[in-house]
Amino acid sequence: MITASAITKETIVHFFMDLQDRICQALEAADGTGRFREDAWERPGGGGGRSRVLSEGEVIEKGGVGFSAVQGEATAATLKTLNLTEPADFFATGVSIVLHPRNPMVPIIHMNVRYFEMSTATSVVGQSWFGGGIDLTPHYVVDEDARWFHQTLKTVCDRHNPTYYDQFKPWADNYFYIPHRQETRGIGGIFFDYLKPTDDAHKAALFAFVQDVGNVFAPIYTHFMAQNRGLSFTEREKNWQLLRRGRYVEFNLVWDRGTKFGLETNGRTESILMSMPPQANWIYDYQPEPGSPEQQTLNRLKKDIDWVNR
């Protein structure tokens, strides 16, 4: 058993590397034919990572499961974001996942769990925090599936703090929002950031929560893979999937903080952009038919829906 005082950045890195291994193994087993290709890389400024991409699987058309542990001097943009006025060194590690399925009845999913340290010349010890979350982007929103997904996340949150879900669910609604479209990216989930430990015991508690969030990812997504992989679809549903992927691209490139941080810190471009789908479409002024399943899905891409009790 790891004691509270033994939780170092090396301990966290080891867990994230193992988490990446276990998730890739579970996804390969659930997919049946797809296998991950790994690219190990080094960051010129310090650190590196392992990017794993599965392409042309039976269920997953393209999926990325990335691990990174990078360090170095923080850029001016990062210092501004953190309201720091003097040079600082950073350390960041985490696992980030995006999966794009073949079948439009299987949802897109994203997860990120991360740990960050920052030190300045006047604060050698510096500060540290955890962040992360899971969100689901169905091409067609099914209330029962959304309820199961959110209840699963709430159960994880409740094991650690009965207020977590009520805090982190609205945070996801607000974060995974596309302002220029006035719609959420999907049905949300949980999102949290800047969870700063106050002492060793608190750090151990926060790390345990982040571990649980990471560990629930594979059971959640393999559930949807098994349940929906055999559902039939037509060219109409496939075209809708490509349009929803376009919305996904818009969010990731315009609004996502993780993408911006990776590019600003000279991260590996291929690893940062492995969340992009293999194909996406944009149709000028597309309007779904009134009352259609596509219109019903758009009506559910709203903030503040109580999915657990819907």
Number of C-alpha atoms within 10 A of each C-alpha: 4 8 9 15 11 12 15 13 17 12 11 17 20 11 16 25 19 13 20 21 14 13 19 22 14 14 23 19 13 19 17 12 13 21 18 19 12 14 13 11 15 15 17 13 13 13 17 19 22 20 24 22 23 22 18 15 18 16 25 25 18 23 29 27 26 26 27 25 24 20 21 17 18 19 17 16 13 17 17 12 10 10 9 12 10 11 14 21 17 19 19 20 25 25 25 27 22 21 25 26 23 19 23 24 24 24 23 26 21 23 21 23 23 24 25 20 17 22 18 18 11 10 10 11 11 14 15 20 19 23 19 22 25 24 25 22 24 21 24 22 22 14 15 11 13 22 16 14 23 23 17 16 22 21 12 20 22 14 11 16 11 13 11 17 23 13 14 20 26 20 20 22 24 17 18 26 21 20 11 9 11 11 18 23 26 30 27 32 28 27 25 21 15 12 16 16 17 11 10 15 14 14 21 19 15 19 22 13 19 23 16 16 20 24 15 15 21 17 14 15 22 17 13 16 21 13 12 16 18 12 10 10 11 9 8 9 18 16 14 18 25 20 19 23 24 18 19 21 20 17 20 19 14 12 16 16 13 14 18 17 16 15 14 14 19 12 24 17 11 11 23 19 16 21 24 22 21 14 13 17 15 12 9 6 6 8 9 13 10 9 9 10 14 19 14 16 19 17 11 17 20 18 20 14 15 12 18 15 8 9
